[in-house]
Amino acid sequence: MGDCAGRCASEGGGPLRAEVTMTIYYGWYIVAISVVSLTLLLGSTFHSFGVFVLPVSEDLGLTRAETNTALILFSLGNAICAPVVGWMLDRLSIRRIMLACALLMGASFVALGRSHSSWASAIVLGAPLAFAVQGAGVLTATTLVARWFSVHRGRAMAIAIVGMSLGGILLPPLIAISIEHVGWRQTLVIVGCAVALTLLALVPIARDKPGPEDVESRTADVAADTSSLAHEAAANAQPLKATSLLRMWPFWTLSVSTALTLGVVQSLIVTLVPLAQGGGVGATQAASLISVLSTAGLLGNLLLAWIADRVDRMSLLGSLFIAVALVNGLFLFGHGYPLLVTCAALLGFSAGIISPAFYALIADRFGAASFGTANGLMTPILALIAALCVRYAGEVFDRTGGYSFLFVSIIASQAVAALLMFGTRMMTTPPAGARAWSRSSAPRIAQKFFGRPR
């Protein structure tokens, strides 16, 4: 994790003295602020939405469906704003974007807390708040990590994405306690101000890209291919245009295949609790399945931090798509609690690896300088397919009275996703920045099943 600078001096013919100074690569500070920003941004919005549903609906006299529309508007706003924010990140100062969006984030929360108009709240959710969440950290964090890491990109991305899980673990309970004591309106004001101030404190630490003296360390188990790294630097000099990315068929195969899987995961998260309750599992045990899934996802993140830079990312993702299909096959054999716990753990574990591996793959394939644009363009695709998958899961139950056909459909969709990923892997050349594979240090099992890195 650090660079080592050694200085040897000989004094008066005496014994040789060596002074070694260890410094931490600045990219790891970027990872640290990414964890914090993702924890705060996702924890205070997506993860905590459910905490506000009951108090807001009771106070404003809204139905649950009307209250839930807020999340749809917010998700839609994120999908629309992502390409714009991504384009800006590749061309403007990231510090200025973070600064502006941190202030916008705080102002949006305060506006929601003070608003007595449903229309005004809807506008805030769909436009300024969605833009602020993307620009203050969600897109910015992954873009910074992609720029600062090449050798350890997969590991760094996996650690940064831990913030997404931590947000769901830490923030909702704290926000629930605040609502009980001061009400939902004052809680929005407090959370908005606290998150904005914390994000503003992170802005001076953020740096757009490594400087001449920032050299990422290379260890024995991750050998560097000098010519490939030089090629990556040249390729990353200028960000690709959006139109150029949209004309690349790997852009579509990678985004659609991953979107199919993440959409399936989202639909299963929504389905898991009612599926368990329909099988006779109690409400408390059924709800615990979500905790199992979240914990397993965090473990998946940590595992990826260890193996990410030792395996081919496309082969890893394709294998995980197959694993998701197998998990759905298990659902067909019964809905008992032990089986559901096993399925939830396997599903969460796979999902915890897929997201950060996918982000690292985007940087590998399209260059760190174009990561913001590529990721921003892919976000609406992921959001649209996820929404369709969730809707499809509900339609299947309404029409058939069960979920068996859903599981069969998911198995088929994951077969398509795996074919797209493996097909892209076989029919494209290695991306810029691919590193030489150190066979002597990599686990033999990883070599056998996943091949050369990226």
SULHU-V923627 format. One record per residue. N is the residue number from 1. RES is the residue in one small letter. PHI is phi as a letter, one per 40 degrees, with the letter a starting at -180 (NA if undefined). PSI is psi in degrees with one decimal (none if undefined). NEAR is the number of other C-alpha atoms within 12 Angstrom. Layout:
n res phi psi near
N RES PHI PSI NEAR
N RES PHI PSI NEAR
This chain:
n res phi psi near
1 m NA -5.0 22
2 g b 167.3 20
3 d b 144.2 21
4 c b 122.9 19
5 a b 122.4 16
6 g b 143.0 13
7 r b 119.9 13
8 c b 134.3 13
9 a b 144.9 14
10 s b 124.4 12
11 e b 119.1 10
12 g f 37.0 8
13 g g 5.2 8
14 g c -174.2 8
15 p c 150.2 10
16 l c 128.6 12
17 r b 133.3 14
18 a b 129.0 13
19 e b 122.3 13
20 v b 127.0 13
21 t b 126.6 13
22 m b 128.8 14
23 t b 148.7 20
24 i c 130.2 18
25 y d 131.8 26
26 y c -23.1 31
27 g d -29.4 41
28 w c -25.0 36
29 y c -35.2 30
30 i c -41.2 37
31 v c -41.7 41
32 a c -46.8 29
33 i c -26.8 40
34 s c -42.1 43
35 v c -45.6 36
36 v c -46.8 36
37 s c -41.8 46
38 l c -38.1 41
39 t d -47.1 38
40 l c -44.3 45
41 l c -49.5 50
42 l c -35.1 39
43 g c -34.4 35
44 s c -9.5 42
45 t b -86.6 39
46 f d -49.1 34
47 h c -30.1 31
48 s c 2.1 32
49 f d -43.7 32
50 g c -27.4 25
51 v c -28.7 31
52 f c -15.9 36
53 v d -53.8 28
54 l c -51.9 25
55 p c -37.5 24
56 v c -45.7 31
57 s c -38.9 22
58 e c -40.0 16
59 d c -39.7 16
60 l c -3.4 21
61 g g 36.0 16
62 l c 152.6 18
63 t c 166.8 17
64 r c -39.0 19
65 a c -41.6 14
66 e c -39.8 21
67 t c -41.7 28
68 n c -21.1 23
69 t c -27.2 23
70 a d -40.7 36
71 l c -36.4 30
72 i c -44.8 24
73 l c -42.1 28
74 f c -43.5 32
75 s c -42.2 34
76 l c -41.6 29
77 g c -39.9 32
78 n c -42.0 41
79 a c -37.7 35
80 i c -40.0 28
81 c c -26.2 36
82 a d -47.7 38
83 p c -36.5 34
84 v c -46.9 32
85 v c -42.1 41
86 g d -43.9 45
87 w c -42.1 34
88 m c -39.9 34
89 l c -32.0 40
90 d c -7.5 38
91 r b -17.0 25
92 l b 172.4 21
93 s c 124.3 22
94 i c -36.4 37
95 r d -43.6 30
96 r c -38.2 24
97 i c -44.3 37
98 m c -42.0 44
99 l c -50.0 30
100 a c -41.9 27
101 c c -29.4 38
102 a c -44.3 42
103 l c -40.6 32
104 l c -36.6 33
105 m c -49.7 45
106 g c -43.9 36
107 a c -37.0 30
108 s c -42.9 37
109 f c -41.8 37
110 v c -42.0 30
111 a c -41.5 29
112 l c -39.1 35
113 g c -29.5 31
114 r c -13.3 22
115 s c 140.0 25
116 h b 13.5 16
117 s b 125.4 14
118 s c -37.3 23
119 w c -42.6 16
120 a c -41.1 19
121 s c -39.6 29
122 a c -40.4 30
123 i c -42.4 23
124 v c -43.5 34
125 l c -43.1 39
126 g c -19.9 29
127 a b -80.9 29
128 p c -41.4 36
129 l c -43.3 44
130 a c -43.2 42
131 f c -42.0 42
132 a c -41.2 44
133 v c -40.9 51
134 q c -44.8 48
135 g c -26.9 47
136 a c -18.6 52
137 g a -39.1 53
138 v c -53.5 47
139 l c -35.9 49
140 t c -42.1 52
141 a c -48.9 54
142 t c -33.2 56
143 t c -44.1 49
144 l c -45.0 50
145 v c -41.4 48
146 a c -36.1 50
147 r c -36.9 49
148 w c -13.0 39
149 f b 139.4 43
150 s b -51.5 46
151 v c -46.9 42
152 h b 33.9 44
153 r c -45.4 49
154 g c -43.1 46
155 r c -46.4 38
156 a c -41.7 46
157 m c -40.1 50
158 a c -42.1 46
159 i c -40.4 45
160 a c -40.0 49
161 i c -14.5 47
162 v d -29.6 44
163 g d -32.0 38
164 m c -39.9 41
165 s c -42.0 42
166 l c -33.9 32
167 g d -39.9 31
168 g c -23.0 34
169 i c -40.8 27
170 l c -43.6 24
171 l c -47.3 32
172 p d -44.2 30
173 p c -40.5 22
174 l c -40.9 23
175 i c -38.0 36
176 a c -41.5 27
177 i c -41.1 18
178 s c -41.0 22
179 i c -39.0 27
180 e c -32.1 18
181 h c -39.4 13
182 v b -2.6 18
183 g g 163.2 23
184 w c -32.2 34
185 r c -49.5 28
186 q c -32.5 23
187 t c -42.0 33
188 l d -41.5 36
189 v c -44.7 29
190 i c -47.9 29
191 v c -42.5 36
192 g c -45.7 37
193 c c -42.7 27
194 a c -44.7 25
195 v c -44.1 40
196 a c -44.1 37
197 l c -39.4 25
198 t c -43.4 29
199 l c -38.5 41
200 l c -35.0 30
201 a c -24.6 21
202 l c -20.6 31
203 v d -45.9 33
204 p c -24.2 18
205 i c -31.1 25
206 a c 136.4 37
207 r b 136.2 31
208 d d -42.5 32
209 k a 165.0 30
210 p c 147.3 25
211 g c -178.7 14
212 p d -31.5 7
213 e c -5.1 14
214 d c 100.9 21
215 v b 120.2 25
216 e c 132.5 30
217 s c 151.8 29
218 r b 121.5 25
219 t c 175.2 19
220 a c -31.1 16
221 d c -2.4 25
222 v b 89.4 33
223 a c 148.5 28
224 a b 135.9 25
225 d c 103.5 21
226 t d -43.4 18
227 s c -37.6 15
228 s c -40.3 22
229 l c -38.2 26
230 a c -39.8 18
231 h c -38.1 19
232 e c -42.5 31
233 a c -40.4 25
234 a c -41.7 17
235 a c -28.2 23
236 n c 4.5 28
237 a c -40.1 19
238 q b 135.8 18
239 p c 145.0 30
240 l c 147.8 27
241 k c 153.8 24
242 a d -40.0 26
243 t c -34.9 15
244 s c -42.0 17
245 l c -40.9 30
246 l c -19.0 24
247 r c -6.8 14
248 m c 121.5 20
249 w c -28.8 20
250 p c -29.4 33
251 f d -42.7 37
252 w c -41.0 27
253 t c -40.5 31
254 l c -44.0 45
255 s c -43.1 40
256 v c -42.9 34
257 s c -44.2 39
258 t c -37.9 51
259 a c -38.6 41
260 l d -43.5 42
261 t c -45.9 48
262 l c -33.7 43
263 g c -39.7 37
264 v c -44.0 45
265 v c -43.8 47
266 q c -42.3 31
267 s c -34.7 34
268 l c -32.5 40
269 i c -42.5 34
270 v c -31.1 27
271 t c -24.2 35
272 l d -49.3 44
273 v c -51.2 31
274 p c -31.5 29
275 l c -45.2 37
276 a c -44.7 35
277 q c -36.3 22
278 g c -23.7 21
279 g c 7.8 23
280 g g 7.4 18
281 v c 138.9 24
282 g c 160.3 18
283 a c -41.1 19
284 t c -46.1 16
285 q c -39.0 24
286 a c -43.7 31
287 a c -29.8 26
288 s c -19.6 25
289 l c -33.6 38
290 i c -38.2 34
291 s c -40.6 24
292 v c -45.0 30
293 l c -44.2 36
294 s c -42.6 34
295 t c -42.7 30
296 a c -35.4 29
297 g c -39.9 37
298 l c -40.3 38
299 l c -36.6 29
300 g c -41.7 35
301 n d -45.4 37
302 l c -38.1 30
303 l c -42.2 27
304 l c -35.0 40
305 a d -26.0 29
306 w c -39.1 27
307 i b -9.8 35
308 a d -38.4 44
309 d c 12.9 47
310 r b -4.7 44
311 v b 159.5 40
312 d c 122.5 39
313 r c -37.1 45
314 m c -43.2 45
315 s c -37.1 36
316 l c -47.3 40
317 l c -44.2 45
318 g d -40.0 39
319 s c -37.7 30
320 l c -34.1 39
321 f c -40.3 43
322 i c -38.7 34
323 a c -39.7 31
324 v c -38.2 43
325 a c -41.6 36
326 l c -37.2 26
327 v c -41.2 35
328 n c -29.2 40
329 g c -35.1 28
330 l c -34.5 26
331 f d -26.6 37
332 l c -14.4 25
333 f c -4.5 17
334 g i 169.2 24
335 h b 28.3 30
336 g c 155.5 25
337 y d -45.6 29
338 p d -40.3 21
339 l c -40.2 24
340 l c -37.6 41
341 v c -44.1 33
342 t c -45.2 24
343 c c -41.5 37
344 a c -40.9 42
345 a c -45.5 31
346 l c -39.5 36
347 l c -46.6 46
348 g c -39.9 40
349 f c -45.1 32
350 s c -44.8 42
351 a c -35.4 45
352 g c -24.2 40
353 i c -36.2 47
354 i c -49.6 46
355 s d -55.3 44
356 p c -34.8 46
357 a c -37.5 49
358 f c -44.3 48
359 y c -42.0 46
360 a c -37.5 50
361 l c -37.1 47
362 i d -45.7 45
363 a c -39.4 43
364 d c -45.6 45
365 r c -38.9 40
366 f b 0.5 39
367 g g 141.8 40
368 a c -32.3 45
369 a c -21.9 41
370 s b 8.4 38
371 f c -44.3 47
372 g c -45.9 46
373 t c -46.7 41
374 a c -46.5 51
375 n c -40.8 50
376 g c -39.3 41
377 l c -31.1 36
378 m c -26.3 39
379 t d -46.0 40
380 p c -34.0 27
381 i c -45.9 33
382 l c -42.1 36
383 a c -42.1 35
384 l c -47.5 28
385 i c -36.6 29
386 a c -42.7 33
387 a c -41.0 28
388 l c -39.1 21
389 c c -42.7 32
390 v c -43.4 29
391 r c -42.1 22
392 y c -40.6 28
393 a c -42.7 36
394 g c -40.1 25
395 e c -40.2 19
396 v c -44.1 23
397 f c -42.1 21
398 d c -33.8 14
399 r c -29.2 14
400 t b -15.0 14
401 g g 11.8 15
402 g a -175.3 24
403 y b 4.0 34
404 s d -44.2 25
405 f c -33.1 24
406 l c -45.8 34
407 f c -39.0 35
408 v c -41.8 26
409 s c -40.2 23
410 i c -41.7 39
411 i d -43.5 29
412 a c -42.4 24
413 s c -35.6 32
414 q c -28.5 38
415 a c -41.5 29
416 v c -43.7 26
417 a c -43.6 37
418 a c -41.6 34
419 l c -42.0 27
420 l c -42.4 35
421 m c -49.2 40
422 f c -34.5 31
423 g c -41.6 22
424 t c -37.8 31
425 r c -39.8 30
426 m c -25.4 18
427 m b 2.5 16
428 t b 155.0 21
429 t c 158.8 15
430 p d 141.4 25
431 p c 161.7 32
432 a d 136.8 31
433 g g 5.2 38
434 a c 138.0 38
435 r b 151.0 33
436 a c 143.0 31
437 w c 123.4 28
438 s c 95.5 25
439 r c -28.7 21
440 s c -26.4 15
441 s b -19.6 19
442 a c 148.2 29
443 p d 136.7 22
444 r c -35.5 17
445 i c -41.7 15
446 a c -40.4 26
447 q c -42.0 24
448 k c -43.8 17
449 f c -26.9 20
450 f b -10.8 29
451 g g -153.5 26
452 r c 147.7 31
453 p d 132.1 40
454 r f none 41
